[in-house]
Amino acid sequence: IELLLKQNQPWFSGLYAITSIITFALYWIDKKKAGSNSRRIPEARLHFFESLGGWVGALPAQQIFRHKTRKLSYQIVFWSVVVLHQLFWFDWVVMKQEWLKYVLGFLRRFILSTRKLGLRVD
């Protein structure tokens, strides 16, 4: 992850655009399937694409299709994804990745210390 983040390339924009289009389409498909009692798209799959940046497409899809807007458990996860993305970008732009460096450093130290103890965390 660190290598990708250090490259400072606009691949983020492409990822957000592609996953947003996919997520928007998944909401549309799921809404159609909900009306016809067909096999639905699992919520975990929707959340997966939202977490990759597709939340940008999910937000208008929820409003346009009136889909997944009333289910509280779904909305909690969705808005958690949105907040995490906002925190990431705040750290990236304003804090110059200080929080990200701290978290990655903490995780690296944690994994190394568990390996020294003979525990596996992978």
C-alpha positions in Angstrom: 0.0 0.0 0.0 2.8 2.4 0.9 4.4 2.1 -2.5 1.1 2.9 -4.3 0.5 5.9 -2.1 4.1 7.3 -2.5 3.8 7.3 -6.3 1.5 10.4 -6.1 -0.2 9.6 -9.4 -3.8 10.3 -10.4 -4.8 6.7 -10.4 -7.1 7.5 -7.5 -9.4 9.5 -9.9 -9.7 6.6 -12.3 -10.4 4.2 -9.4 -13.2 6.4 -8.1 -14.7 6.9 -11.5 -14.7 3.2 -12.5 -15.9 1.9 -9.1 -18.6 4.6 -9.0 -20.0 3.6 -12.4 -19.9 -0.1 -11.4 -21.6 0.6 -8.0 -24.2 2.8 -9.6 -25.0 -0.1 -12.0 -25.0 -2.6 -9.2 -27.6 -0.5 -7.3 -29.8 -0.3 -10.5 -29.5 -4.1 -11.1 -30.3 -4.8 -7.4 -33.3 -2.5 -7.5 -34.6 -4.2 -10.6 -34.1 -7.7 -9.0 -35.8 -6.5 -5.8 -39.0 -5.7 -7.8 -39.1 -9.1 -9.5 -38.2 -11.3 -6.6 -35.0 -12.4 -8.3 -31.7 -13.3 -6.7 -30.3 -10.1 -5.2 -26.8 -8.6 -5.1 -25.4 -9.3 -1.6 -25.0 -6.2 0.5 -21.4 -7.2 1.2 -20.6 -6.8 -2.6 -22.2 -3.4 -2.7 -20.2 -2.3 0.4 -17.0 -3.7 -1.2 -17.4 -1.5 -4.3 -18.4 1.4 -2.1 -15.2 1.0 -0.1 -13.1 1.0 -3.2 -14.4 4.5 -4.0 -17.8 3.6 -5.5 -19.6 5.4 -2.7 -19.5 8.4 -5.0 -21.8 6.5 -7.4 -23.8 4.9 -4.7 -24.9 8.1 -3.2 -26.9 9.3 -6.2 -28.0 5.8 -7.0 -29.6 5.5 -3.6 -31.6 8.7 -4.2 -32.4 8.1 -7.9 -33.5 4.5 -7.4 -34.8 5.0 -3.8 -32.8 2.0 -2.9 -31.1 1.0 0.4 -32.1 4.4 1.9 -34.3 3.1 4.8 -32.3 0.1 6.0 -30.4 1.6 9.0 -27.8 -1.2 9.3 -26.9 -0.6 5.6 -26.8 3.1 6.0 -24.5 2.9 9.0 -21.9 0.9 7.0 -22.4 3.1 4.0 -21.8 6.3 5.9 -18.9 4.8 7.7 -17.2 4.1 4.4 -17.9 7.7 3.3 -16.4 9.1 6.5 -13.3 6.9 6.2 -12.7 8.1 2.7 -13.1 11.7 3.8 -10.6 11.2 6.6 -8.2 9.6 4.2 -8.3 12.5 1.9 -8.1 15.1 4.7 -5.0 13.3 5.8 -3.6 13.1 2.3 -4.2 16.7 1.4 -4.1 18.7 4.6 -2.0 16.5 7.0 0.5 15.3 4.3 -0.2 11.7 5.2 0.8 12.0 8.9 -2.1 9.9 10.2 -1.5 7.3 7.4 2.2 7.0 8.2 1.4 6.7 11.9 -1.2 3.9 11.3 1.0 2.0 8.9 3.9 2.3 11.3 1.8 1.1 14.1 0.5 -1.9 12.1 4.1 -2.8 11.0 5.3 -2.7 14.6 2.3 -4.8 15.7 2.9 -7.5 13.1 6.6 -7.6 13.8 6.0 -7.9 17.6 3.5 -10.7 17.1 5.9 -12.6 14.9 8.6 -12.3 17.5 6.2 -13.9 20.0 5.5 -16.7 17.6 1.9 -15.5 16.8 0.6 -15.2 13.3 -1.5 -12.2 12.1 -1.7 -12.8 8.4 
